Amino acid sequence: MVSPVRRLTRDEMKHTLADLFPASSGAMAGDALPADDQNDLGAGARSLIVSPAWLDGALRTAEAVAAASVSDLPRLLPCAAAPADDACAQSFIRTFGQRAYRRPLTADEVTRLTAVHAQGRGNGGFAHGIELVIQTLLISPHFLYHLELGQPGAPVQGRLKLTPYEIAARVSYTLWGTMPDDMLLASAARGGLATKAGIAAEAARLQKDARGRAPLVDLHRRWLGLDPLDTVVKDPMRYPDFGAPMITAMKTEVDNFIGGVVDQGGGVNALLTSTVTTGNATIAKLYGAKASGTGDAFARLMLDPTQRAGILTMPATLAVHTFADTSAPVHRGRFVRSRLLCAPVPDPPDNLMVVAPDVRPGVSARERFAEHSAQPACRACHEQMDPIGFGFGNYDGIGGWRDTDAGKPVDASGTISGGTDVDGPFNGVPELARKLAASEQVGNCVVSTFVGMTQGPEVAENQCEMKALRQTYDSAKGDVRALMAGITQLDSFTTRAVLTGEVLP
């Protein structure tokens, strides 16, 4: 990371609060925070600004969590002393403070927090004092931010070594998306993270834990641009069945599918080409398949390999990357280029009014967008997107299969161009998926994207480290768990760059 100060993401806040307060509504209180920009795949500070809305949400979260947590003091306190015991308050400050700050508190911090408790106790009793201590901890920069100031000393080649506790936090937030557990903090305290072997051992332990699965599913969803599904709106006249139940079913299918790929180490090949998924009656209907379960129950679905191929043909993906009232070749083509090939097409100039071609009876989406991209001002960019999107012609705006569009047989032939390693024609998404799964460029894109999302885009630009990670990824046959473990072995993982003009202690 370039910045030694980056705030926690919304998801990191929610997961951390859930770990700090497992018996209260800590995670739910994080819902008061505004959503982060999911279109920025870098973990850089530029997309994690502290807006007035975010600050207000953080304050309200701290107040709500603190109030809820002190309702059950015996569960919260680390000591069995009477509530009026100052030693018990200090014990709580030290133990809970270390977990919240992801490092031991300094003597000055303990003194200041003890004074906060004394003030609260004098105005409302022992429990109120603990409540104010929790509020103070949860609005501190040491909780709200990843603070990576580094160890004292001279930089080596422009980089500072991180402290053991900063390394522990990097390991935990990279692999779990949340705070370090007690074992990881203990490893940091005894010097267990001083070597790559020690970090690798802790990374392996964390990856064996069930908590390592959800963050990987979240990363995949973010990479594939699927998080906006909750806010997708469809024309109710054209898609009357689209609504909250269908969205929930789409999300469940995607999470089940990605989770299964992760569990089996299937990598990008399984992600793009598998014809096995799970679904309830709603999903089965979209696929035109027979549900083996009933109602809302999810069960295994075997899909037609001539029609379906992994994540590209899932209703969630197809519903997100299109328009409200019809399918959109431009959006689906842009999705493939930007998210899978890391070959994004630039945004149109500010002075160019971009208007989607109107839906007209008897005119297919392919014909409408062919007219659109024929315009001189649009041609250069649309020639790189639309021909890919034309291959998705058999799928309507919510992922249902269709043989005709506007009364005409669908032409699902497509072309990839622009200098990628898979340039050339294809017919239908299953063939496109097989081309992409075998692409060296897609593999590189997966590696650099996951590094950028977890470590920042600057790390992803280090070609030497990306080459080493790609070898790790290939040796593991695309198992993303090996990629994530490999990230913890990078030289840049235990250091940070010294900023221009930075004054070191």
N, C-alpha and C positions, 0 to 999 in steps of 0.2 A: 504494500500500500504506500502511496505517496504521503497522504496526510496522516500524522500521528493522532489525529482527533477525528473520529467519525461516529456519528450517533448510531445507536442500535436501529435496525429496521423495525417496522411494526411487528412483523412475525417474530423477530428476535426478542422484542419486548414482551410479547404475549407468552412465548415459550419460557422466558426467564422468570416472569411473574408466576407462571404455573409451577415452576420448580421451587421458587422461593416460598410459595403459599399453596401447597398441594391440597390443604384442607379448606381453603376459602375460594372466593370467586376471583382470584388473581388474574387468571388468563382472560376471563370474560371482561374484566375491567379494562383490559387493553383494547377493547373494541371502541373506546372513546377516542383512540388515536386515528387521525386521518390515514387513508391508504397511501402507500408509497407509489412512486412512478414505476410501474412494472415494465414499461417500454424500454427503460434504460437498463441494459443487461450488465453494465459495469457496477461494481460495488463502490465506486468513487464517491467522495463527499459531495460532488456537484448535484447528485440526484437525491441527497438526503439532507436537505436544508432544514433549518429549524424555523418553521413559519409560525406566525401567531396562533394558527389553528392547532399546530402540532404541540406547541408549548402549553396551550390551554388544555389539550387532551392529556398531556403528561401530568399536569397539576391535578386534574380531576381524577386521573387514574391513581395517583399516589394517595389522594384523600380517600377514595373509595376502598382501595385495597387495605390501607392502614386501619380504617374503621371496621372493616369486615374481619380482619385477622385478629384483633384484640378481643373479639367476642368469645374466643376460646383460648385464654392465656395458658392454661396447663399444656396444651398441645404446642404452643408457640415457644414457650420459654425453655431454655436448656438446663434449668435448675429447678429443684423442688422447694426452694426457699419460700418463705412467706412473701406475699406481694409487696410488703413494705421494705424488703431487704435491698439495700443499695448494691451489695455484692452481686445479687442476682441480676440487677439491671445492667451492671457493667459486664457481666458474663454474656448476657444477651447481646449487648452492643458489640463485643468482640467477635462472637461466633456468627451472629447474623450479619454483622457488618462485613466480615471477611467474605461471606457468600455473595452479598450484594455488590461489593466492590471488586470481587474476583481476586482479592489479595488481602493480606493482613492489614489492619488499620494501624496507622502510626499512633504514637502516644498522644500527640496533639489532637488527632481526630477523636480518640477515645475521650479525652478531656472535654472537648466541645460537645460531643453527643451526650456525655454524662450531664452536662449543664442543661442541655435541651430536655433531657428526661426530668431533671430536678424542677425545671420550670413547669413542665406539664403536670408533674405529680402535685406541685403546690396549687395548681388551678383546677384539678379534676381527679386526682388520685393516681396511683401507680400505673394502672392500665392506660390512662390518658397520656402519661409520660411516655410509655412504650409506643403509643400511637403516633406521637409527635416525632419520636426517633425514627420510626419507619417512614413517615412522610419526608423527613429530612434526608434520609438515605436515598429514597426513590426519586428525589428531584435533584440529587447531586450529579455533577458531571461525571463522577467516578462510577455511577450506575448507568447513566443515560448514554454514555459514550464508550467507544473502544478507545481508551487512552493508551497509546503506545509511545511513551516518551523515551524508552530505552535505558540501558545501563549507563551509569556515569563513565566517562572515559573518552578518549579520542576516537573519532570515526575511522574505519578501515575502508579505503576506497569509496569514501562518501557514504558509508552506511554504518548505522549504530546497531549493536547487538541488543535484542529485546531482553527484558528481564524474564526469569523463569515463569512468573505468574502471567506476564503478557503472552508468552508462548503457550501456556496452558489455555488461556482464553482463546487464542487463535485456533488451537486444536479443537476445542470444544465447539466453538461457533462454526467452524468449517464442517465438522462431521455431524454435530447434533443440532446446530442452529440455536443453541442455548448455552447457559453458563456451565463452567466446569463443575463436575461433581466433587465430592470430598476426596475421592481417591486421586483424582487428577491434581487437585490442589496440594495434596500430600506429596505427590511425586515432584511437583514444583518445589516444595519446601525442602526436600532432601536431595535436590540436585538431579533427580531422575530424568529431567528434560534437557540436560546439558549436552547430550549427544543425539545424533540422528537415530541411533539404535533405540535410545530411550524413548524418543518421540514416536518411533515406529511401533514400539510395544504398546504404548498408550493408545495410539491410533487404532491398532488392531483390537484392543479391548473395547474401545468405544464402538467400533463397527460391528462387533458381535452383539451389542446391546440392541434391543428392539427400537430404542430411540433414534437409531441411525437411519431408519427406513423413511420416516415421514419427511425429513429435510431433503432427501434425494428425490422423492416424489414432487415436493414443492419446487425444487430446482428445475426438474423436467418441465413442469407446468409453466414456470416462468420463461424458460428457454423457448418453449413452443407457443408462447403468447396466449395461453388458455385461461389465465386468471380473469380476464374481462367477461367470461361467460356469464357471471352473475348479473351483469348489466346489459347483456345483449337483448335487444328488442326486435321482434319480428312482426310483420304485417299480419294482424289477426284474421284478415279475410283470406290471405293466402295460406297461412299456417295456423289454423284455429287450435291445434293441439299444443302449440308451443306455450310454455308457461313454467311456473315454479316446479311442478312435479317432473316435467321433462328435463329441465335444467339440472335438477338434483340427480336424476338418473344418468344424465350425460357425465356429470362430474364424478359420480361413483364409478361408472365404467372406466373412465380415464384413470382414476386413482388406482383402481384394481389392476388395470392393465399395466401401467407403469410400475407399480409395486411388484407385480409378478415378474416383469422383465428384470428389475433390480435384484430380486431374490434369487433368480436363476442365473444371473450374470450374463444375460442374453445380449446386452449391448445394442448398438444401433441397428444391427441386422434384424434382431427380433423386434425391435421397436418399429421398424419400417415395414417388415414383410410378414409378420405373424398373421395367421388367419384364425386365431383362437382368441376369444375375448369372453367377458361375462356380461350378462344383461338381464334385466327384468322384462316384463311384458312390453313396456314402453320402448325399450331399446331394441328388443327383438322385432317389434313392428317396424321400426325405422330401417332395420336391416332386411326386412322381408323374410326373417327367419322364424322358426318355430321355437318358442321359449320352453325350456325344459322345466323352469320353475313356474310359480304362479304369482300373479299380481306384482307386488313390489319386491318379491324375493329374487335375488341375483343368482344366476346359475351359468354354467359353462355354455358358450355359444360357438358353434363351428360355422365359419362364414365361407361363402362362395369365393374361391381364390381368383376367379375371373372378374370379381367385382370389388373385393376388399383386400386391403393390405395395410395392416398395422395402424399406426397413429394417423396417417395421412387421410384415411377414409373413415375415421371415427366421427360420429355425429357432432361431438363437442368441437373438434377441429374445424369441421366444415361449417358449423353454425357460427363460429367466431369470425372466421376469415371470409366474410362475405357481407352482402347488403341485407337490409331488413326485409326487402320484398322479393329478392331474387338472388341467384348465385352470381358471383362476381369473379371473372377470370383474373382481373388485375390484382385483387387482394390475395387470392390463392397463389398466383404466380409470385407475387412479392414475398409472401410468406416463405415459399420454398427458397427463393434466392437469399433472403436476409437471414433466416433462422437456420437453414440447413446447409447452405453453401457459403455463408458469410460473404456474400457478394451482393450487398444491398444496392438498390437503385436509388439515386439521389432524389430528394423531395423536389417537386416542381417549383419553378421560380415563383417568388411572391407575387409577381405581376401577372401570373397566368391563372385565369379562372378555370378551375377543374370542375367539370360537371359531368356526372355519369350519364351515359346515353339513356334516354327514356325507354321504359318497357312499352313495346308496341305489339299488338296482336299479329301473329304470324311471323314475327321476327325473333329468331333465337338469340340467346346471349352471345354466342360466338359471332353472329352477324352484326349485332349492335356494337360490340367492342372492336370488331374489325374496322368498322366505320370510324370509331372514335380514335383508334391508334393510327389511322391513315392520315390524320391531321398533321401537318409538318411540325407544329410546335410540340406535339405529343409523341411523335413517332420514335425518337431515339430511346426514350425510356420504356415506352410501352412494348416495343419490340423485344425487350428483355424479360418482360413480365407476362404479358397476355398469352403468348404462345405456350408457356408453361401452364397457365391457368386454364387454357382451352382443354387440356387433358383431363380436367376435373368436370367436364361437361355432363357426365352422367349423374352428378349429385346435386340435389336441389339445395335450398338455403338452410335446411336443417339436417342434411345428410342422407335424406332418402334417395333411393336409386330411381333413375328414370331412363327410359329408352328413347323418349322424345322430348323435345324442347320447343315450345310454341308450335306443336303439331308436326314437327320435322324430326327425322331420325337424328340422334346426337352423333356428332363427329367428335370423338375423343382423342383425335390425333394431336400431338403437341410437339414442341421443339424447345430444347435448351440451347441458348447461345450466349455469347459474351465472354468467351475465353475460359470457361470452366473445364474441368477434366471429364465432364459427362456431356459436353456439347453434342447435340444431335437429336434425331427424332425419337419419339416414343409413342405408343398408342395405349392410352388409359393409365390410370394411377398405379395399378399393380406393376406394370412395366416400369413406370417412373420410379417407384419405390425400390425396385431391384437395382436400377442404375445408381440411385443415390446410396443404397446400402453398400455398394462396392466402390464408392468414390473415395479416393484419398483426400480430396478436398473436404468432404463431409466429415471424415474422421478428424482432420485438423480443426474444423469448425467446432466440433463437439468439445475437443480439448481446450481450445482457446476460450470458448464461451463459458465453460464451467469454471475455468480459472478466473476469468473476468468477473463472473458473478460472485465468486467467493473471496477473491483476493484483490480484485481491482484490475482495470484495464491495463494499467502500467505493467503489471506482472505478465499479463498475457502478451505483451509486446516484446518480451525477452525471448528472442528466437532460440537461444541455447537451451533455456529451461523448457521451452515448448517442445523442442526436439526430444529432450530426455523424457518428458511426460508422454509424448506420442509413442515412444518405444515401450514405456510401461503399459500404456493403454493397449497397444497391439499385442504385447506379450500375454496380456490377460484376455485376449480375444474380445476386446471392447467392453469388458466389465467395468462399469463406471465406479464401482467401489474401489478397484485398484487405482483408478485415476485419482480419486479423492485422497486415498492414502499416499499416493505419489506426491501430491501437492504438499503434504506435510514434510516431505524430504527435500524440498527445494532450498537452496541457500537463502533465497529471498524470504523464506517462511519465518526464519528466526532473526531477521534483521529488518531495518527500515531505512529508507533513504533520508539523508539530511536535507532539509529544505533550504532553498536559496535564501540567504539572509537570516537563517535560524541562529539564535544565540544559545549555545549549549551551556549547561551548568558547569 
